[in-house]
Amino acid sequence: MKNYIQNGDMITVTAPVGGVTSGQGLLVGSLFGVVAATAAEGEDAEIATTGVFDLPKDVATAIDPGDRVAWDDTAKEIAQPGVGLYPVGIAVTAAGNGTTTVRVRLDGIATAAAA
């Protein structure tokens, strides 16, 4: 196909104010991904929109395998779905009270804050 660009698993975005760090979750409009490499503000940054990643979560939040999860763009962490949070995927491991990360399979689809 002469109009094919890429498979879409990795997307180039512009790093926001303050830049981005490798492994950080990043919400750009309706697009959520995990930053592949550290980039300064205004530079091109690659984000993975699909795959399985360990992402930060609140230490008091308990998540079970198979739970749908959302991105809290204020706290910059995974949370249980709720108002104002952005659905991004499904937990693939348990992450109980006291843990600071959860393993998530990203959906790779557009997201919007839940009402």
Summary of the structure (lengths in Angstrom):
residues: 115
radius of gyration: 14.2
end to end distance: 39.4
largest distance: 51.0
contacts: 319
relative contact order: 0.22
helix: 0%
strand: 43%
